[in-house]
Amino acid sequence: MIPIETSRLLMRPLSVADAEPLAAVFSDPEVMRWSDGLLDAAGIRDWLGKRIAGDPLRPWIGPWAVVQKSTSNVIGYCGFFYFPDIIGLPETEIGFRLVRACWGQGLATEAARAALARGFDLYNLERVIALIAPENVASIRVAEKLGMRYEHDVMLEGYTYPDRVYVIHRPNRLC
Ligand SMILES: CC(C)(COP(=O)(O)OP(=O)(O)OC[C@H]1O[C@@H](n2cnc3c(N)ncnc32)[C@H](O)[C@@H]1OP(=O)(O)O)[C@@H](O)C(=O)NCCC(=O)NCCS
């Protein structure tokens, strides 16, 4: 994963040392409200191990650690996840999760916009989805600000409600 720099953020590959700052994300019930549950230290290590291993067939898969440049703190993650079967189709999802103290400053939108640009420009992704719980209004708003459009609902394994699928396609190139 090649790092990305935005005006307020540095997005770099995750490392095992990120387990500690990411505990503020994975152990906060409010941050994890729309997920399949909180993660303890072992769960975070397992999550990080899988994300750091990535996907050899799809080098864009695996989120970046999101670092706030003004503090050098890791404040969450943002990047691409692979879903082999969303109603019969493989999909690339953009996912984002930030510590609560950093919400409401446009940082998730800034991170996700930069990740999408990287996915379209470097990895030639044609289509990226976001899977969002219908009541997760902050995430829906982020998706809208990114230019994503609601397409359909999908019932994911282990969930008790259908997620909304928001979609964005690679912008047309002039040449
Ligand atoms: C979703 C999340 C990443 C957003 O991070 P953020 O940095 O606060 O997002 P932004 O500031 O870029 O944008 C949030 C938008 O949602 C809006 N919003 C937030 N809470 C809202 C609410 N309860 N009702 C309506 N709008 C709301 C904000 O006003 C903002 O829109 P605006 O710029 O038009 O004012 C963060 O809330 C989070 O980590 N949530 C938990 C994890 C999660 O749900 N991840 C996504 C899984 S699909």
The ligand as an SDF file (V2000), in Angstrom:
LIG
                    3D

 48 50  0  0  0  0  0  0  0  0999 V2000
  -19.0700    7.3060    9.8880 C   0  0  0  0  0  0  0  0  0  0  0  0
  -17.8570    8.0610   10.4030 C   0  0  0  0  0  0  0  0  0  0  0  0
  -16.5970    7.4150    9.8690 C   0  0  0  0  0  0  0  0  0  0  0  0
  -17.9740    9.5090    9.9570 C   0  0  0  0  0  0  0  0  0  0  0  0
  -16.8000   10.1990   10.3350 O   0  0  0  0  0  0  0  0  0  0  0  0
  -16.7270   11.7970   10.3190 P   0  0  0  0  0  0  0  0  0  0  0  0
  -15.2950   12.1560   10.2080 O   0  0  0  0  0  0  0  0  0  0  0  0
  -17.5140   12.3390   11.4480 O   0  0  0  0  0  0  0  0  0  0  0  0
  -17.4850   12.1120    8.9480 O   0  0  0  0  0  0  0  0  0  0  0  0
  -17.5610   13.5130    8.2210 P   0  0  0  0  0  0  0  0  0  0  0  0
  -17.3490   14.6180    9.2280 O   0  0  0  0  0  0  0  0  0  0  0  0
  -16.6740   13.4630    7.0310 O   0  0  0  0  0  0  0  0  0  0  0  0
  -19.0730   13.5450    7.7040 O   0  0  0  0  0  0  0  0  0  0  0  0
  -20.1320   13.1750    8.5650 C   0  0  0  0  0  0  0  0  0  0  0  0
  -21.4270   13.7730    8.0420 C   0  0  0  0  0  0  0  0  0  0  0  0
  -22.5240   13.1300    8.6930 O   0  0  0  0  0  0  0  0  0  0  0  0
  -23.3100   14.1130    9.3250 C   0  0  0  0  0  0  0  0  0  0  0  0
  -23.8750   13.5200   10.5220 N   0  0  0  0  0  0  0  0  0  0  0  0
  -23.2270   12.9770   11.5560 C   0  0  0  0  0  0  0  0  0  0  0  0
  -24.0990   12.5190   12.4710 N   0  0  0  0  0  0  0  0  0  0  0  0
  -25.3210   12.7930   11.9850 C   0  0  0  0  0  0  0  0  0  0  0  0
  -26.6430   12.5660   12.4700 C   0  0  0  0  0  0  0  0  0  0  0  0
  -26.8570   11.9530   13.6430 N   0  0  0  0  0  0  0  0  0  0  0  0
  -27.6900   12.9570   11.7040 N   0  0  0  0  0  0  0  0  0  0  0  0
  -27.4850   13.5600   10.5100 C   0  0  0  0  0  0  0  0  0  0  0  0
  -26.2290   13.8000    9.9880 N   0  0  0  0  0  0  0  0  0  0  0  0
  -25.1850   13.4220   10.7390 C   0  0  0  0  0  0  0  0  0  0  0  0
  -22.3550   15.2500    9.6190 C   0  0  0  0  0  0  0  0  0  0  0  0
  -23.0480   16.4650    9.8380 O   0  0  0  0  0  0  0  0  0  0  0  0
  -21.5400   15.2420    8.3270 C   0  0  0  0  0  0  0  0  0  0  0  0
  -22.2650   15.7970    7.2360 O   0  0  0  0  0  0  0  0  0  0  0  0
  -22.0390   17.3470    6.7750 P   0  0  0  0  0  0  0  0  0  0  0  0
  -20.5930   17.4800    6.3850 O   0  0  0  0  0  0  0  0  0  0  0  0
  -22.9700   17.5110    5.6090 O   0  0  0  0  0  0  0  0  0  0  0  0
  -22.3740   18.2150    7.9440 O   0  0  0  0  0  0  0  0  0  0  0  0
  -17.7830    8.0120   11.9320 C   0  0  0  0  0  0  0  0  0  0  0  0
  -18.9940    8.5190   12.4250 O   0  0  0  0  0  0  0  0  0  0  0  0
  -17.5750    6.6150   12.4400 C   0  0  0  0  0  0  0  0  0  0  0  0
  -16.4490    6.1630   12.5850 O   0  0  0  0  0  0  0  0  0  0  0  0
  -18.6830    5.9250   12.7610 N   0  0  0  0  0  0  0  0  0  0  0  0
  -18.6340    4.5880   13.2970 C   0  0  0  0  0  0  0  0  0  0  0  0
  -18.1380    3.5930   12.3060 C   0  0  0  0  0  0  0  0  0  0  0  0
  -19.0020    3.4540   11.0950 C   0  0  0  0  0  0  0  0  0  0  0  0
  -20.2220    3.5010   11.2000 O   0  0  0  0  0  0  0  0  0  0  0  0
  -18.3250    3.2820    9.9860 N   0  0  0  0  0  0  0  0  0  0  0  0
  -18.9670    3.1000    8.7180 C   0  0  0  0  0  0  0  0  0  0  0  0
  -19.4840    1.7360    8.5710 C   0  0  0  0  0  0  0  0  0  0  0  0
  -20.4050    1.6570    7.0550 S   0  0  0  0  0  0  0  0  0  0  0  0
  1  2  1  0
  2  3  1  0
  2  4  1  0
  2 36  1  0
  4  5  1  0
  5  6  1  0
  6  7  2  0
  6  8  1  0
  6  9  1  0
  9 10  1  0
 10 11  2  0
 10 12  1  0
 10 13  1  0
 13 14  1  0
 14 15  1  0
 15 16  1  0
 15 30  1  0
 16 17  1  0
 17 18  1  0
 17 28  1  0
 18 19  1  0
 18 27  1  0
 19 20  2  0
 20 21  1  0
 21 22  1  0
 21 27  2  0
 22 23  1  0
 22 24  2  0
 24 25  1  0
 25 26  2  0
 26 27  1  0
 28 29  1  0
 28 30  1  0
 30 31  1  0
 31 32  1  0
 32 33  2  0
 32 34  1  0
 32 35  1  0
 36 37  1  0
 36 38  1  0
 38 39  2  0
 38 40  1  0
 40 41  1  0
 41 42  1  0
 42 43  1  0
 43 44  2  0
 43 45  1  0
 45 46  1  0
 46 47  1  0
 47 48  1  0
M  END
$$$$
